[in-house]
């Protein structure tokens, strides 16, 4: 969802959604690496979105942001280098479902940026260097009427192979 009304997202509803996601999301070896940074101040929301190029056309409607990161110190070996992003993705899906349950509109924004842009976000939100940012969720209250982006999906037979 990218069309939000001017209504504020209730922080208590975000907390409820996070509590629901916290109870339903598995993590690698139960390490529970996920960290969340909730951005509520309008000016800070605007600054964070200026670092991300995927919110053109709707960024000005975003009420709150949820930055999902993973504490990388809980991973031990180089072979685990991708687990922070796997955990962020699994958590994000559950959080998106929970936000929907509490009737909060949300749009997942991938965090595929340069090292310099990543450092700017860490500085802006005082995110520890030991946290890898996986993605940002833009939140807002749904407008009474809105359009949803829809894309045709591949047929199941074209993506699935039975062994």
Secondary structure, 3 states (H helix, E strand, C coil): CCCECCCCCCHHHHHHHHHHHHHHCCCHHHCCCEEEEEECCHHHHHHHHHCCCCCCCCHHHCCEEEEEEEEHHHCCCHHHCCHHHHHHHHHHHHHHHHHHHCCEEEEEEECCCCHHHHHHHHHHHCCCCCEEEEEEEEEEEECCCCCCCCCCCCCHHHHCCCC
